Structures are given as C-alpha cells and as structure tokens.
C-alpha cells in the first residue's frame, strides 16, 4: 500500500520567492523559469521548461518537485490524459515522497475529468472508478476522501443510467433477452442506484411476458422480503395481478 502523505503538501510547492525573483545579474535556471511560468499560470511555458529540466536532471528533491508541478501544469492546462500519466509515473519514481497522496488524488481527478456522458464509451469512467476506489483504499483518512466517495457514487450512477438506457433500447427493438441481460447487469453492479427499481419492475414485466411466471414471482417475493411496505413492493405485486 502506498504511504499516505499530506494531501497537498510537500511537492505542491510553487517555489514562491524562487519563482518570482532572481538575484541581480544572474540568469534564471530552467527550473526557476518553469516555476515562474507556473506561478503566472502560463501552463504551456511551464510544461516545456519542466520537461526540459527533467530531461537534464536526476531524481533528486528538485526533480521530484518539478515532476509533480509538471503533472499539475498538464492538469491545469486541461490535458487530463497526460496529467494522469505523469502522476502515475511520479508515484512509481518517488515511492517515499510526502506527496504520494496528492499525486494519487490528482491521478484519480484526471480520470474523473475524462469520464464522458453516460451514452459514450464507458472505458474512461471504469478507469476513474478504479482509481477512486484505489485512492479510498490507500488513503481513507485523506481530506479528499469524502470527495472521492461522492465522485465514486456519481460515476457508478452514470454506469447504471447507461445500462438502463441500453436495456430499454433493446426492449424497443423487441429483443427481450438482451434487455433482460442489461437489467440484470444493472441490478448486479449498481443495486443501490436510483435506476435499480425501474430495472426490477421491468424484469418482472419481461418475465411475465415471456411466460416465466415463477421467475417473476421470485423477484416479487424478494422485493416484499426486503422492502415489505414500500411503493416498489406494491407496484411489483400489481404486475403479478390477482
């Protein structure tokens, strides 16, 4: 397990006075120029100079700070795929850094920012969910843990919405078996989602339409056992009829 550090401490240095001024008559070093560009929020210039500096340096403390700031510059510039890679590499190259938690946070956040609408390819969303789960496992006491949990729930809800939309599309296409598969997928993977009730009722309706009354009754019995006095139980029973 990665060693937790203070979330936005350590390598989040903006190199304040170093980045904002230099001694009279002395040319700024590559890293000083990068730090100055970062402080001005000139992300392309900061990215260029941090990259050049890292190509010339080793893995010391200044290089660690430069690598972290490079990841942040990519992130602030909206290049989330590259930012995610830089923070992943940072954690690999500096396993004893005090900024591991911050790097893990930014890596997860970069993937969250890449998650598209529910009707697009779910691959980035699945990766974001994985990164958030890893962050919560490794840094449960982080100041960002509550945010990570909320983001995780939101992304899972997005997947549930996607599964529901696909299932309903198959129903409209009169492909009930395919619809059943996606309703069951939703219930298996996001049983606490808002879409779960819709999926359960749709499954009961489809089972009855396919002549599988015993399976429909099993689903209704399950609902009544888990939520006996709920509106969902009443609607499920109504589908069975007298």
Buried (B, 14 or more C-beta within 10 A) or exposed (E): EBEBBBBBEBBBBBBEEBBEEBEEEEEBBBBBBBBBBBBEEBBEBBBBBBBBBBEEBEEEEBBBBBBBBBBBBBBBBEBBEBBBBBBBBBBEEBEEBBBBBBBBBBBBBBBBBBBEEBEEEBEBBBBBBEBBBBBBEBBEEBEBBEBBBEBBBEBBBBBBBBBBBBBBEBBEEEEBEBBBBBBBBBBEEBEEBEBBBBBBBBBBBBBBEEEBEEBBBEBBBEBBEEBEEEEBBEBBBEBBEE
